Amino acid sequence: MRRLYPLLLIILLALALRLIALETRSLWYDEAFAVLFAEKGLGAMLYGTLTPVVGGAADIHPLLYYTLLNGWMNFFGQSPSAVRLLSVLLGIVTVCVMYLLGRDLFGEKTGLAAAFITAIAPFHVQYAQETRMYSLMALLLLLATWCFVRGWQQLHARRWWLFFGVLCGLAMYAQQLSAFYLLALGLVPLLARRRDLLLRVGVGAALAVVIYAPWMVNIPAQLNKVGAYYWIPQPTIAQFLVSARSFLAGWLQFQGALALLLFAAANILVVFLMVQVIFWLRRPRRSTTERPMLLLVLWLCGAPVLLMWLFSQWRPVYLDRGLIASALLLYLALAWLFTRSGLPRPVMALLGTIGLGIAAAGLLTHYTWNTFPNAPFRAADAYIREQWQEGDVLLHQDKVSALPMIYYGRDLPQRYLGDLPGAADDTLALPTQETLGLLAESCIQSAARGARRVWFVAFAGAEAEIAAAENSVFGDQLLWLQTYYTLSAEQRFNDLIVYLYIDPVEFSPDC
C-alpha cells in the first residue's frame, strides 16, 4: 500500500490543478457550442453534423464526446464547473494511465515521474479543464498505447489486442485527428520487423475499422468542409518548434519576453532530450530490452506530428490540440530522461528547474487568461442585464461572442451577424444553426428590427478590421449602426466591448 502513496499524492495534485478557476473562467465559443449542441440530443446532432451543405458536411466532429456530455449534463447540470468536470475526470484517469504506461515500459520511478509531469503540464491541464473532446481523445489514445505495450509484452494474451481495437475505434469517434497517432502506432510492427506483432496489430486494426465503419462514409464530406470553409492555415517548418512550446507550456498567445523565454526553454528541453537519447543509445551497456521501448516512445512523440504536418500541406488540419497524445508521450520521454538516462545530478537539477519554471508560467497564464477567446462573457452579461429595458436587442458582431453570452444569458433576446459566405471563419453551417435554434442574421438592419435600443458586442480587434475594410459588407453593416443610431455608452471587458446605441432615426434602408 505504501507504494501507492506517491501516486495518490500526484493524483491529488493533478485534481487540485484541474479544479482551479473551473467555475470562474468564462466558457469560450467552442465550449459554449459544445454545451448548446450536446443538449439537443443525438438525433438533432446528427442532423447538425451530417446534413450536406455547399462544400461538404455541416460540421467536422464525430459525436462520441457530445453524446457523453449530453448524458453527463442530464445528471449534473450545465453550470461551468459541471460541464467541465467531465474533462477533469477524464484527465485524472489519464494521469493514472501515464503511470501504468511508464511503469510497464521503464519501471516504477519512471511511471511516477510521467504521472507527475502530466499532472503539472499546462497543455494537459488546459484541455482537462475545457468542455471539449480533447481530454477524452487523449485518454483513449493513451489507453490504446498501453494496451499495445501490454500486448507486445504478452503476445499470447489476446484480450489486450481486443481492447486495443475497441479503443482505437472509439478514439476516432472522439476526434478524427486521432488517425495520425493511430497510423504511427500501426506502423510500429513494420519498423520493428516483427511479423508476430504485425498480425496482432492487424487484428486490432480490423476491429477498429469495423467499429468506425458507420462513420467512415462521412469522411469525404467532412474533409471537403475543412477545405472549403475552415480557418486552419497551412503550417510552415517552424510549426514543429511552436508545437514543442505548446506541449510543454500550453497553447496560449504568450506576450513579449515571456513568449520568447518559454519558446526557447521548451525547445532546449526537447533538443537536450534528443541529444541524451543519442548518447544513451550509443552506450555499449545499454539495455537491449529498454531500447525498443524508448524508440517506441520517441516515435509516438514525433511521427504523428510529422504525419499531420505532411497531410496539412495538402489539406490543412494541423492543430496542436489534435496532437495531445504525442504531448503525453513527450512527457513520458522526459520522465525517462530524468529517471533512467544517467544524467549527472547538477544537470538533472538544472533541467528540472527549467521544466518547473515552464509549467509554473504556463499554468499561471492559463488560470489568469481573460481576453480572446476566454473574455469575461459572464461579466458582460451581468452589465447588460443590469440596464436592460423591455424591447432592447442584444446584437453580436459574430458567433464567437454570441454563443458564450447566450450560454450565460439564455433569457435575453440575442442575435448575431453571420459570417461572410465562403470566408475562412464561415464554419457554423445552416443545419448546425438550425440544430442550435440560433439562426444568423444576414445584415444588421434585419438584426436591429427597429429596436429603440441596440446593445452591440464586439471584440476590440473589430475596430481595426472596420478601418481596414471600408468597403466590405461587414464594415458597411457597422457603419449603418453608427449612422442610424446614437452611441450612448461603451463599456470594455478587457478586449470585449459592449456598445449601447439608442434613438434610431425614423428612416433607415433595408438590407
Residue pairs with C-beta under 8 A, 6 or more apart in sequence:
3 108
6 112
7 96
7 99
7 112
7 115
10 95
10 99
10 112
10 115
10 116
10 119
11 92
11 95
11 96
11 115
11 119
13 116
13 119
13 120
14 91
14 92
14 95
14 115
14 118
14 119
14 120
15 88
15 92
17 119
17 120
17 125
17 363
18 88
18 91
18 92
18 125
18 128
18 129
19 88
20 367
21 129
21 367
22 80
22 81
22 84
22 85
22 88
22 129
23 79
23 80
23 81
24 80
25 80
25 129
25 367
25 369
25 370
25 374
26 80
26 370
26 374
26 375
26 376
26 377
26 378
26 379
26 404
26 408
27 35
27 80
27 83
27 131
27 377
27 404
27 407
27 408
28 373
28 374
28 375
28 377
28 404
29 373
29 399
29 400
29 401
29 403
29 404
30 130
30 131
30 132
30 373
31 83
31 84
31 130
31 131
31 132
31 404
32 403
32 404
32 406
32 407
33 403
33 436
34 65
34 66
34 69
34 83
34 131
34 132
35 69
35 73
35 78
35 83
35 131
35 407
36 403
36 406
36 407
36 436
36 438
37 45
37 48
37 66
37 432
37 435
37 436
38 45
38 66
38 67
38 69
38 70
38 73
39 70
39 73
39 78
40 48
40 435
40 436
41 70
42 63
42 67
42 70
44 435
45 63
45 66
45 67
45 435
46 63
47 431
47 434
47 435
48 58
48 59
48 431
48 432
48 434
48 435
48 436
49 57
49 58
49 59
49 61
49 62
49 63
49 431
49 432
50 57
50 58
50 218
50 221
51 57
51 58
51 429
51 431
52 58
52 221
53 225
53 429
53 430
53 431
54 228
55 224
55 225
55 227
55 228
55 229
55 422
56 221
56 222
56 223
56 224
56 225
56 226
56 227
56 228
56 229
57 218
57 221
57 222
57 224
57 225
58 225
58 429
58 430
58 431
58 432
59 222
59 225
59 429
59 432
60 176
60 222
60 225
60 226
60 230
61 133
61 175
61 176
62 172
62 173
62 174
62 175
62 176
62 215
63 173
64 133
64 136
64 170
64 173
64 174
65 132
65 133
65 136
65 137
65 174
65 175
66 133
68 86
68 136
69 83
69 86
69 131
72 82
72 83
72 86
73 82
73 83
76 82
76 85
83 131
84 129
84 130
84 131
86 131
86 135
87 127
87 128
87 129
87 130
87 131
87 132
87 134
87 135
87 136
88 128
88 129
88 135
90 128
90 135
90 136
90 138
90 139
91 124
91 125
91 127
91 128
91 129
91 135
91 138
91 139
92 128
93 139
94 118
94 124
94 128
94 135
94 138
94 139
94 142
94 328
95 115
95 118
95 119
96 115
97 139
97 142
97 143
97 146
98 111
98 114
98 115
98 118
98 142
98 328
98 331
98 332
99 111
99 112
99 114
99 115
100 111
100 146
101 111
101 114
101 142
101 145
101 146
101 149
101 332
102 110
102 111
102 112
102 113
102 114
102 115
102 332
102 335
102 336
103 110
103 111
103 112
104 111
104 146
104 149
104 150
104 153
105 149
105 293
105 296
105 297
105 332
106 290
106 293
106 294
106 335
106 336
106 339
106 340
107 339
107 340
109 339
109 340
110 332
110 335
110 336
110 339
110 340
111 335
113 334
113 335
113 338
113 339
114 331
114 332
114 335
116 335
117 331
117 334
117 335
117 355
118 124
118 328
118 331
120 356
120 359
120 363
121 247
121 248
121 327
121 331
121 359
122 248
122 249
122 250
122 358
122 359
122 362
122 363
122 365
122 366
123 246
123 247
123 248
123 249
123 250
123 251
123 320
123 324
123 327
123 362
124 138
124 324
124 327
124 328
124 331
125 250
125 363
125 366
126 250
126 251
126 252
126 366
127 134
127 135
127 138
127 321
127 324
128 135
133 174
133 175
134 175
134 321
134 322
134 324
136 174
136 175
137 171
137 174
137 175
137 177
137 178
137 322
137 324
137 325
138 324
138 325
138 328
140 167
140 170
140 171
140 174
140 178
141 167
141 171
141 178
141 181
141 182
141 324
141 325
141 328
142 325
142 328
143 163
143 167
144 164
144 167
144 168
144 171
144 182
144 185
145 185
145 300
145 325
145 329
147 160
147 161
147 163
147 164
147 167
148 160
148 164
148 185
148 188
148 201
148 204
149 293
149 296
150 157
150 160
151 157
151 160
151 161
151 164
151 200
151 204
152 197
154 160
155 196
155 197
155 200
161 200
161 201
161 203
161 204
162 204
162 207
164 201
164 204
165 203
165 204
165 205
165 206
165 207
165 208
165 211
166 207
166 208
166 211
168 178
168 182
168 204
168 205
168 207
168 208
168 211
169 207
169 208
169 209
169 210
169 211
169 212
170 211
171 178
171 181
171 182
172 178
172 179
172 182
172 208
172 211
172 212
172 215
173 211
173 212
173 215
175 322
176 219
176 222
177 308
177 317
177 319
177 322
177 323
178 325
180 304
180 307
180 308
180 311
180 322
180 323
181 300
181 304
181 323
181 325
181 326
182 208
183 304
183 307
184 299
184 300
184 303
184 304
184 307
185 300
186 201
186 205
187 303
188 197
188 201
188 296
188 299
189 195
189 197
189 198
189 201
190 198
191 299
192 292
209 216
223 315
225 429
226 232
226 315
226 316
226 317
227 315
228 422
229 422
229 423
229 424
229 426
229 427
229 429
230 316
230 424
230 427
231 424
231 425
231 427
232 312
232 316
232 317
232 318
232 319
233 316
234 312
234 313
234 316
235 309
235 312
235 313
235 316
235 318
239 309
239 318
240 305
240 309
241 263
241 267
242 263
242 320
243 305
243 320
243 323
244 266
244 267
244 270
245 262
245 263
245 266
245 267
246 320
246 327
247 266
247 320
247 323
247 326
247 327
247 330
248 262
248 265
248 266
248 269
248 270
248 330
248 355
248 358
248 359
248 362
249 262
249 265
249 266
249 358
249 359
249 361
249 362
250 362
250 363
250 365
250 366
251 320
251 321
252 362
252 365
252 366
252 369
253 259
254 262
254 263
254 365
258 361
258 365
261 361
262 358
262 361
262 362
265 354
265 357
265 358
266 358
268 354
269 334
269 351
269 354
269 355
269 358
270 330
272 337
272 351
273 333
273 334
273 337
276 337
276 341
276 343
277 294
277 298
277 333
277 341
280 286
280 294
280 341
280 342
281 291
281 294
290 340
294 333
294 336
297 329
297 332
297 333
297 336
298 333
300 325
300 326
300 329
301 326
301 329
301 330
301 333
302 326
304 323
304 325
304 326
305 323
305 326
308 317
308 318
308 322
308 323
309 318
311 317
312 318
334 355
337 343
337 351
338 348
338 351
338 352
343 351
370 376
370 494
371 494
371 495
372 459
372 461
372 495
372 496
373 400
375 401
375 404
375 459
375 493
375 494
375 495
375 496
376 493
376 494
376 496
377 401
377 404
377 405
377 407
377 408
377 496
378 408
379 493
380 405
380 457
380 491
380 493
380 496
380 498
381 405
381 408
381 409
381 412
383 491
383 493
383 498
384 394
384 409
384 412
384 455
384 498
385 409
385 412
387 500
388 412
389 453
391 451
391 452
391 453
392 413
392 451
392 452
392 453
392 454
392 455
393 413
393 415
393 447
393 448
393 449
393 451
393 453
393 454
393 455
394 405
394 409
394 412
394 413
394 414
394 415
394 455
394 457
395 414
395 415
395 416
395 417
395 441
395 444
395 447
395 448
395 454
395 455
395 456
395 457
396 402
396 405
396 414
396 415
396 416
396 417
396 456
396 457
396 458
397 416
397 417
397 456
397 457
397 458
397 459
397 462
398 416
398 417
398 418
398 419
398 425
399 416
399 418
399 419
399 428
399 440
400 459
401 416
401 457
401 458
401 459
401 496
402 414
402 415
402 416
402 438
402 457
403 438
405 414
405 457
406 414
406 438
415 441
415 447
416 438
416 440
416 441
416 447
417 440
417 441
417 443
417 444
417 447
417 474
417 477
418 440
418 441
418 442
419 425
419 426
419 427
419 428
419 440
420 426
420 473
420 474
428 440
430 439
433 439
433 440
441 447
442 511
443 477
443 511
444 477
444 478
444 480
444 481
445 480
445 508
445 509
445 510
445 511
446 510
446 511
448 454
448 481
448 485
448 504
450 504
451 504
452 502
452 503
452 504
453 488
453 500
453 501
453 502
454 481
454 485
454 500
454 501
454 502
454 504
455 498
455 499
455 500
455 501
456 481
456 498
456 499
456 500
456 501
457 496
457 497
457 498
457 499
458 496
458 497
458 499
459 495
459 496
459 497
460 492
460 495
460 496
460 497
461 495
462 478
462 497
465 474
465 475
466 474
466 475
466 478
466 479
469 475
480 508
480 509
481 501
482 501
484 504
484 505
484 508
485 501
485 502
485 503
485 504
485 505
486 501
486 502
486 503
487 499
487 500
487 501
488 500
488 501
488 502
488 503
489 499
489 500
490 497
490 498
490 499
490 500
491 497
491 498
492 498
